[in-house]
Amino acid sequence: MDWSKYPLEKLFFFVAAVIPGFVALSISGKVGVLLLLQPSLGYRTRVSILIAVAFLVGFTMTSSLNALLGAVGGAIGAATYKTPQSYEIAPWRDPRWRELIKKKLGSNSPDDTRPLSSALLELRIKLIETLPSALQAAEIDKLMQEKFKLESDDLDWSTWYDHYHRIIVLPDEKDIYRQAHVGLTFSLQAAAVYCLIAAIGVSTVRHWWYMVPAGFWTFLLVLESLDSLRKALDKWTTLNDQIKYLTNN
């Protein structure tokens, strides 16, 4: 594999995985065993094997933790999901935001409409019911077609809002320093979670020099996860940031 073609910002996530791997091997007492392998292999070979094993263990840990957090977030997101038309007030209907999107998309932008509110829809149905019965069916059909068209436009606007919402919430893939920070932080958090779990059965881990850093990084993980969940569920959190982003790009 030609590593020169692999994005540096992505590669750091793999390199940082050795951190929780070394922590796990240290707690399990396997570091010394790996270093004391057949002397005929040579010191460099043994160190290389140690790093490779640490990477495999650490990458498994970070991947598992990431999958677990993703599954929990996905389950909460699915349980709290609301269709765009169910919002009485929504950030993608903000006139400032829509004007910026229309400038960016030009003729490809959705029609600048608003969905019918439940109160207005009910009122119009009542007005139709006052018409002669021969006309009511056709008018109801027109009203339903209008309702569907407006909801379709609203869905298109919400899709574009979600697109820029993700751009704001997720770190820029081209920002190497940001990606390095995220990769290093998550690796330390994965190691911290492992330490806390290992402390249940390994008495040597139950010392303040293990528990204090592990508690700190785990607490930070919980805070970051809750903040990410809040941003994912509350669409309003990125409205102003989206406006700034669209204004400057």
Residue frames as qw, qx, qy, qz and C-alpha x, y, z in Angstrom:
[[0.000, 0.888, 0.460, 0.000, 0.00, 0.00, 0.00],
 [0.401, 0.397, -0.020, 0.825, 1.35, 3.44, -0.94],
 [0.326, -0.648, -0.520, 0.450, 0.99, 5.40, 2.33],
 [0.204, -0.182, 0.109, 0.956, 2.03, 8.64, 0.56],
 [0.204, -0.298, -0.560, -0.746, -1.36, 8.64, -1.14],
 [0.395, -0.576, -0.710, 0.093, -3.25, 8.18, 2.13],
 [0.106, -0.835, -0.071, -0.535, -4.56, 11.46, 3.61],
 [0.329, 0.278, -0.618, 0.658, -2.35, 12.53, 6.50],
 [0.414, -0.304, 0.281, -0.811, -5.32, 13.67, 8.56],
 [0.908, -0.111, -0.175, -0.363, -6.85, 10.16, 8.29],
 [0.722, 0.254, -0.578, 0.284, -3.54, 8.40, 8.89],
 [0.034, -0.446, 0.548, -0.707, -3.19, 10.05, 12.30],
 [0.782, -0.267, 0.106, -0.553, -6.28, 8.21, 13.57],
 [0.945, 0.091, -0.312, 0.034, -4.50, 4.92, 12.84],
 [0.469, 0.413, -0.523, 0.579, -1.18, 6.01, 14.37],
 [0.306, -0.458, 0.380, -0.743, -2.86, 7.30, 17.55],
 [0.882, -0.207, -0.231, -0.355, -4.49, 3.89, 18.06],
 [0.664, 0.185, -0.621, 0.373, -1.24, 2.56, 19.53],
 [0.137, -0.445, 0.436, -0.770, -1.90, 4.64, 22.69],
 [0.775, -0.257, 0.216, -0.535, -4.85, 2.61, 24.03],
 [0.911, 0.191, -0.366, -0.008, -3.13, -0.51, 22.70],
 [0.403, 0.391, -0.610, 0.558, -0.04, 0.11, 24.84],
 [0.415, -0.372, 0.399, -0.729, -2.25, 0.89, 27.85],
 [0.919, -0.076, -0.046, -0.385, -4.15, -2.38, 27.43],
 [0.818, 0.262, -0.463, 0.219, -0.95, -4.39, 27.00],
 [0.129, 0.466, -0.565, 0.669, 0.63, -2.69, 30.02],
 [0.619, -0.314, 0.310, -0.650, -2.34, -3.45, 32.26],
 [0.969, 0.038, -0.099, -0.225, -2.50, -7.03, 31.07],
 [0.588, -0.605, 0.514, 0.155, 1.25, -7.45, 31.65],
 [0.871, 0.356, 0.304, 0.152, 1.91, -8.47, 28.05],
 [0.273, 0.929, -0.251, -0.002, 4.45, -5.74, 27.22],
 [0.343, -0.648, 0.679, 0.025, 7.32, -7.55, 28.96],
 [0.784, 0.091, 0.613, 0.015, 6.35, -10.84, 27.38],
 [0.661, 0.733, 0.157, 0.045, 6.41, -9.33, 23.91],
 [0.109, 0.903, -0.414, 0.041, 9.78, -7.68, 24.52],
 [0.430, -0.491, 0.756, -0.040, 11.23, -10.96, 25.80],
 [0.905, 0.359, 0.055, -0.219, 10.35, -12.92, 22.70],
 [0.921, 0.083, 0.121, 0.361, 12.98, -15.00, 21.00],
 [0.305, -0.765, 0.213, 0.526, 16.24, -13.00, 21.30],
 [0.516, 0.009, 0.631, 0.579, 17.17, -14.23, 17.86],
 [0.293, 0.791, 0.514, 0.158, 14.54, -11.94, 16.41],
 [0.377, 0.254, -0.011, 0.891, 16.56, -8.88, 17.35],
 [0.069, -0.415, -0.488, 0.765, 15.55, -5.89, 19.44],
 [0.233, 0.220, -0.232, -0.918, 14.16, -3.87, 16.52],
 [0.380, -0.142, -0.805, -0.433, 12.06, -6.80, 15.36],
 [0.279, -0.404, -0.805, 0.333, 10.63, -7.31, 18.84],
 [0.034, 0.393, 0.240, -0.887, 9.83, -3.60, 19.19],
 [0.297, 0.090, -0.509, -0.803, 8.17, -3.67, 15.76],
 [0.365, -0.289, -0.874, -0.138, 6.06, -6.66, 16.84],
 [0.169, -0.428, -0.617, 0.638, 5.11, -4.81, 20.03],
 [0.163, 0.306, -0.052, -0.937, 4.03, -1.71, 18.11],
 [0.352, -0.038, -0.713, -0.606, 2.07, -3.83, 15.62],
 [0.326, -0.379, -0.857, 0.124, 0.24, -5.70, 18.40],
 [0.073, -0.424, -0.411, 0.804, -0.42, -2.42, 20.25],
 [0.232, 0.164, -0.328, -0.901, -1.83, -0.95, 17.07],
 [0.384, -0.196, -0.817, -0.385, -4.15, -3.91, 16.44],
 [0.289, -0.450, -0.752, 0.384, -5.39, -3.91, 20.04],
 [0.037, -0.402, -0.211, 0.890, -5.77, -0.13, 20.15],
 [0.252, 0.053, -0.487, -0.834, -7.48, 0.11, 16.79],
 [0.360, -0.345, -0.853, -0.158, -9.94, -2.56, 17.90],
 [0.226, -0.475, -0.593, 0.610, -10.62, -0.59, 21.09],
 [0.075, 0.335, -0.025, -0.939, -11.15, 2.77, 19.38],
 [0.299, -0.061, -0.682, -0.665, -13.27, 1.20, 16.63],
 [0.325, -0.409, -0.850, 0.069, -15.43, -0.61, 19.19],
 [0.125, -0.491, -0.439, 0.742, -15.92, 2.52, 21.30],
 [0.148, 0.222, -0.289, -0.919, -16.72, 4.59, 18.21],
 [0.329, -0.199, -0.804, -0.454, -19.24, 1.96, 17.04],
 [0.265, -0.464, -0.770, 0.347, -20.84, 1.85, 20.48],
 [0.009, -0.452, -0.207, 0.868, -21.22, 5.64, 20.66],
 [0.219, 0.103, -0.526, -0.816, -22.55, 5.69, 17.10],
 [0.302, -0.316, -0.878, -0.194, -25.11, 3.01, 17.88],
 [0.173, -0.532, -0.615, 0.556, -26.33, 4.84, 21.00],
 [0.064, 0.393, -0.060, -0.915, -26.51, 8.14, 19.13],
 [0.239, -0.025, -0.716, -0.656, -28.29, 6.50, 16.21],
 [0.244, -0.429, -0.868, 0.058, -30.84, 4.87, 18.48],
 [0.078, -0.564, -0.411, 0.712, -31.57, 8.16, 20.26],
 [0.102, 0.284, -0.342, -0.890, -31.75, 9.98, 16.93],
 [0.241, -0.190, -0.836, -0.456, -34.19, 7.42, 15.51],
 [0.214, -0.516, -0.780, 0.281, -36.37, 7.59, 18.64],
 [0.058, -0.656, -0.271, 0.702, -36.54, 11.39, 18.55],
 [0.214, 0.042, 0.563, 0.797, -36.72, 11.87, 14.76],
 [0.329, 0.654, 0.434, -0.525, -39.31, 14.29, 13.46],
 [0.529, 0.482, 0.518, 0.468, -40.27, 14.75, 9.81],
 [0.244, 0.053, 0.068, 0.966, -39.53, 18.24, 8.42],
 [0.260, -0.467, -0.426, -0.730, -43.23, 19.07, 7.95],
 [0.569, -0.575, -0.580, 0.094, -43.95, 18.30, 11.61],
 [0.396, -0.230, -0.240, 0.856, -41.96, 21.39, 12.68],
 [0.079, 0.898, 0.424, -0.088, -44.15, 24.44, 13.20],
 [0.055, 0.960, -0.260, -0.086, -40.99, 26.57, 13.25],
 [0.927, -0.001, 0.170, 0.336, -37.76, 25.35, 11.65],
 [0.342, -0.666, 0.256, 0.611, -34.31, 26.88, 11.08],
 [0.393, 0.068, 0.663, 0.634, -34.33, 26.02, 7.35],
 [0.137, 0.790, 0.554, 0.224, -37.23, 28.46, 6.97],
 [0.316, -0.700, -0.062, 0.637, -35.10, 31.36, 8.19],
 [0.511, 0.845, 0.157, -0.028, -35.21, 34.03, 5.44],
 [0.071, -0.859, 0.476, 0.173, -31.54, 35.04, 5.89],
 [0.532, -0.267, 0.786, 0.166, -30.35, 31.45, 5.52],
 [0.662, 0.494, 0.563, 0.032, -32.58, 30.84, 2.50],
 [0.329, 0.927, -0.082, -0.161, -31.32, 33.93, 0.72],
 [0.195, -0.687, 0.672, 0.194, -27.74, 32.70, 1.07],
 [0.601, 0.040, 0.793, 0.095, -28.68, 29.23, -0.19],
 [0.580, 0.729, 0.352, -0.090, -30.50, 30.73, -3.18],
 [0.150, 0.897, -0.362, -0.205, -27.39, 32.73, -4.07],
 [0.349, -0.463, 0.802, 0.146, -25.29, 29.59, -3.85],
 [0.538, 0.201, 0.816, 0.060, -27.63, 27.28, -5.77],
 [0.120, 0.207, -0.413, -0.879, -29.01, 29.80, -8.23],
 [0.625, 0.049, -0.332, -0.705, -31.75, 28.34, -10.41],
 [0.558, -0.005, -0.830, -0.003, -31.35, 24.94, -8.73],
 [0.083, -0.077, 0.652, -0.750, -32.62, 26.19, -5.37],
 [0.016, -0.471, -0.881, 0.032, -36.03, 24.92, -4.17],
 [0.122, -0.679, -0.361, -0.628, -39.07, 27.17, -4.39],
 [0.111, 0.142, -0.520, 0.835, -39.11, 29.62, -1.49],
 [0.568, -0.436, -0.403, -0.570, -42.37, 28.45, 0.07],
 [0.226, -0.281, 0.717, -0.597, -43.62, 27.53, 3.52],
 [0.213, -0.229, -0.942, -0.121, -45.71, 24.44, 4.38],
 [0.457, -0.536, -0.282, -0.652, -49.31, 24.90, 5.40],
 [0.137, -0.253, 0.727, -0.624, -49.77, 24.97, 9.15],
 [0.081, -0.290, -0.953, 0.048, -52.26, 22.53, 10.64],
 [0.127, 0.559, 0.480, -0.664, -54.48, 25.44, 11.70],
 [0.273, 0.472, -0.297, -0.784, -54.50, 26.97, 8.21],
 [0.183, 0.046, -0.910, -0.368, -55.10, 23.61, 6.58],
 [0.005, 0.416, 0.864, -0.284, -58.05, 22.93, 8.86],
 [0.190, 0.574, 0.209, -0.769, -59.47, 26.39, 8.15],
 [0.267, 0.355, -0.553, -0.705, -59.23, 25.93, 4.39],
 [0.117, -0.145, -0.972, -0.140, -60.90, 22.51, 4.61],
 [0.092, 0.534, 0.668, -0.509, -63.76, 24.09, 6.55],
 [0.244, 0.536, -0.117, -0.800, -64.09, 26.79, 3.89],
 [0.211, 0.153, -0.819, -0.511, -64.22, 24.12, 1.18],
 [0.012, -0.310, -0.937, 0.162, -66.96, 22.35, 3.09],
 [0.231, 0.562, 0.354, -0.711, -69.11, 25.47, 2.67],
 [0.229, 0.325, -0.554, -0.731, -68.98, 25.08, -1.12],
 [0.845, 0.146, -0.070, -0.510, -71.55, 23.08, -3.07],
 [0.801, -0.260, 0.539, -0.006, -70.91, 19.35, -2.68],
 [0.833, 0.517, 0.158, 0.120, -70.22, 19.01, -6.41],
 [0.354, 0.839, -0.286, 0.298, -67.16, 21.27, -6.09],
 [0.590, -0.722, 0.338, -0.132, -65.77, 20.02, -2.80],
 [0.938, -0.053, 0.264, 0.217, -63.95, 16.93, -4.12],
 [0.638, 0.608, 0.033, 0.470, -62.03, 18.91, -6.75],
 [0.079, -0.884, 0.212, -0.410, -61.10, 21.65, -4.29],
 [0.779, -0.543, 0.310, -0.032, -59.93, 19.14, -1.69],
 [0.898, 0.196, 0.181, 0.349, -57.79, 17.48, -4.35],
 [0.375, 0.778, -0.082, 0.497, -56.23, 20.85, -5.27],
 [0.414, -0.820, 0.266, -0.294, -55.58, 21.60, -1.63],
 [0.901, -0.305, 0.288, 0.114, -53.88, 18.24, -1.08],
 [0.766, 0.450, 0.086, 0.451, -51.71, 18.75, -4.16],
 [0.071, 0.864, -0.172, 0.467, -50.70, 22.17, -2.88],
 [0.679, -0.660, 0.283, -0.154, -49.96, 20.71, 0.56],
 [0.938, -0.013, 0.213, 0.273, -47.80, 17.97, -0.97],
 [0.560, 0.661, -0.013, 0.500, -45.89, 20.50, -3.13],
 [0.180, -0.863, 0.236, -0.408, -45.19, 22.78, -0.18],
 [0.813, -0.491, 0.311, -0.029, -44.04, 19.87, 1.98],
 [0.883, 0.270, 0.128, 0.362, -41.80, 18.66, -0.85],
 [0.288, 0.800, -0.146, 0.506, -40.18, 22.11, -1.05],
 [0.495, -0.765, 0.285, -0.297, -39.75, 22.14, 2.72],
 [0.949, -0.180, 0.217, 0.144, -38.09, 18.72, 2.59],
 [0.701, 0.529, -0.012, 0.478, -35.62, 19.99, -0.03],
 [0.035, -0.841, 0.235, -0.486, -34.76, 22.98, 2.16],
 [0.744, -0.583, 0.285, -0.162, -34.29, 20.74, 5.21],
 [0.947, 0.127, 0.088, 0.283, -31.99, 18.46, 3.19],
 [0.456, 0.666, -0.148, 0.572, -29.74, 21.40, 2.34],
 [0.385, -0.785, 0.252, -0.415, -29.85, 22.53, 5.95],
 [0.924, -0.326, 0.200, 0.026, -28.76, 19.08, 7.12],
 [0.802, 0.426, -0.044, 0.418, -25.93, 19.16, 4.57],
 [0.202, 0.700, -0.265, 0.632, -24.46, 22.36, 5.99],
 [0.692, -0.632, 0.157, -0.313, -25.33, 21.27, 9.52],
 [0.967, -0.104, 0.055, 0.226, -22.95, 18.33, 9.10],
 [0.568, 0.570, -0.131, 0.579, -20.25, 20.59, 7.65],
 [0.194, -0.762, 0.244, -0.568, -20.42, 22.79, 10.76],
 [0.814, -0.496, 0.187, -0.236, -20.65, 19.97, 13.30],
 [0.958, 0.003, 0.090, 0.272, -18.03, 17.60, 11.85],
 [0.385, -0.692, 0.303, 0.531, -14.33, 18.61, 11.86],
 [0.519, 0.761, -0.253, -0.297, -12.86, 19.78, 8.58],
 [0.968, 0.028, 0.171, 0.181, -11.10, 16.82, 6.94],
 [0.605, 0.624, -0.097, 0.484, -8.51, 19.19, 5.46],
 [0.252, -0.835, 0.303, -0.383, -7.65, 20.69, 8.87],
 [0.704, 0.199, -0.640, 0.234, -4.73, 18.43, 9.83],
 [0.071, 0.275, -0.620, 0.732, -4.27, 19.95, 13.28],
 [0.641, -0.157, 0.176, -0.730, -7.95, 19.57, 14.10],
 [0.901, 0.080, -0.366, -0.220, -7.97, 15.97, 12.88],
 [0.514, 0.278, -0.679, 0.445, -4.81, 15.23, 14.86],
 [0.234, -0.275, 0.495, -0.790, -6.37, 16.71, 17.99],
 [0.808, -0.071, -0.002, -0.586, -9.56, 14.68, 17.56],
 [0.841, 0.184, -0.508, -0.008, -7.64, 11.46, 16.86],
 [0.327, 0.293, -0.681, 0.587, -5.30, 11.88, 19.83],
 [0.412, -0.240, 0.375, -0.795, -8.13, 12.87, 22.19],
 [0.872, -0.034, -0.137, -0.468, -10.32, 9.93, 21.22],
 [0.729, 0.218, -0.620, 0.193, -7.42, 7.49, 21.61],
 [0.081, 0.265, -0.638, 0.718, -6.76, 8.80, 25.13],
 [0.621, -0.146, 0.191, -0.746, -10.47, 8.55, 25.92],
 [0.883, 0.073, -0.403, -0.228, -10.58, 4.95, 24.71],
 [0.510, 0.235, -0.690, 0.458, -7.58, 4.15, 26.91],
 [0.222, -0.259, 0.468, -0.816, -9.30, 5.85, 29.86],
 [0.806, -0.095, -0.063, -0.580, -12.48, 3.82, 29.44],
 [0.813, 0.140, -0.562, 0.065, -10.42, 0.63, 29.30],
 [0.230, 0.296, -0.654, 0.657, -8.61, 1.61, 32.53],
 [0.491, -0.214, 0.317, -0.783, -11.87, 2.17, 34.39],
 [0.903, 0.010, -0.219, -0.369, -13.26, -1.15, 33.19],
 [0.689, 0.262, -0.618, 0.274, -10.00, -2.97, 33.96],
 [0.082, -0.423, 0.554, -0.712, -9.99, -1.52, 37.49],
 [0.809, -0.240, 0.006, -0.537, -12.97, -3.74, 38.30],
 [0.995, -0.057, -0.075, -0.005, -10.88, -6.89, 38.04],
 [0.716, 0.308, -0.270, 0.565, -7.26, -5.69, 38.17],
 [0.511, -0.782, -0.251, 0.253, -6.24, -4.36, 41.58],
 [0.577, -0.211, 0.125, 0.779, -2.99, -2.82, 40.33],
 [0.158, 0.505, 0.396, 0.750, -4.99, -0.32, 38.30],
 [0.365, -0.816, -0.430, -0.130, -6.78, 1.01, 41.39],
 [0.516, -0.356, -0.139, 0.767, -4.28, 3.75, 42.08],
 [0.121, 0.839, 0.223, -0.481, -4.78, 7.48, 41.78],
 [0.083, -0.547, 0.505, 0.662, -2.18, 7.83, 38.98],
 [0.106, 0.185, 0.883, 0.418, -4.36, 5.52, 36.88],
 [0.030, 0.637, 0.762, -0.113, -7.80, 6.56, 38.07],
 [0.012, -0.718, -0.147, 0.680, -7.46, 10.37, 38.00],
 [0.061, 0.356, -0.541, -0.760, -6.35, 10.65, 34.34],
 [0.011, -0.233, -0.927, -0.294, -8.79, 7.89, 33.36],
 [0.022, 0.669, 0.654, -0.353, -11.64, 9.65, 35.15],
 [0.024, 0.616, -0.078, -0.784, -10.73, 12.98, 33.53],
 [0.089, 0.215, -0.694, -0.682, -10.63, 11.67, 29.97],
 [0.026, -0.382, -0.919, -0.098, -13.77, 9.59, 30.46],
 [0.033, 0.694, 0.456, -0.556, -15.60, 12.63, 31.86],
 [0.070, 0.507, -0.331, -0.793, -14.42, 14.62, 28.83],
 [0.026, -0.062, -0.892, -0.447, -15.71, 11.85, 26.54],
 [0.019, 0.582, 0.790, -0.193, -19.14, 12.01, 28.20],
 [0.049, 0.698, 0.152, -0.698, -19.28, 15.81, 27.86],
 [0.062, 0.363, -0.578, -0.728, -18.22, 15.74, 24.20],
 [0.000, 0.232, 0.938, 0.259, -20.68, 12.95, 23.40],
 [0.050, 0.675, 0.638, -0.367, -23.56, 14.84, 25.03],
 [0.064, 0.647, -0.104, -0.753, -22.60, 18.03, 23.18],
 [0.032, 0.159, -0.779, -0.606, -22.40, 16.17, 19.86],
 [0.019, 0.435, 0.900, 0.027, -25.79, 14.59, 20.54],
 [0.063, 0.710, 0.379, -0.590, -27.27, 17.99, 21.39],
 [0.082, 0.513, -0.382, -0.764, -25.96, 19.48, 18.16],
 [0.014, -0.033, -0.904, -0.425, -27.22, 16.53, 16.14],
 [0.018, -0.546, -0.833, 0.086, -30.72, 16.67, 17.62],
 [0.014, 0.825, 0.297, -0.481, -31.13, 20.44, 17.94],
 [0.593, 0.497, 0.366, 0.518, -30.94, 21.84, 14.41],
 [0.019, -0.983, -0.124, -0.131, -31.03, 25.42, 15.69],
 [0.655, -0.629, 0.150, 0.391, -27.54, 25.15, 17.18],
 [0.566, -0.098, 0.436, 0.693, -25.80, 25.69, 13.83],
 [0.335, 0.833, 0.432, 0.086, -28.06, 28.29, 12.18],
 [0.058, -0.968, 0.139, 0.201, -25.81, 31.28, 12.90],
 [0.485, -0.463, 0.625, 0.399, -22.68, 29.28, 12.08],
 [0.570, 0.391, 0.655, 0.307, -24.22, 28.19, 8.77],
 [0.230, 0.949, 0.215, -0.019, -25.05, 31.80, 7.92],
 [0.250, -0.832, 0.395, 0.300, -21.44, 32.80, 8.64],
 [0.583, -0.144, 0.714, 0.360, -20.10, 29.86, 6.62],
 [0.501, 0.608, 0.572, 0.228, -22.35, 30.58, 3.61],
 [0.071, 0.985, 0.042, -0.149, -21.49, 34.26, 3.77],
 [0.247, -0.772, 0.517, 0.276, -17.75, 33.61, 3.66],
 [0.443, -0.148, 0.827, 0.314, -17.74, 30.71, 1.17]]
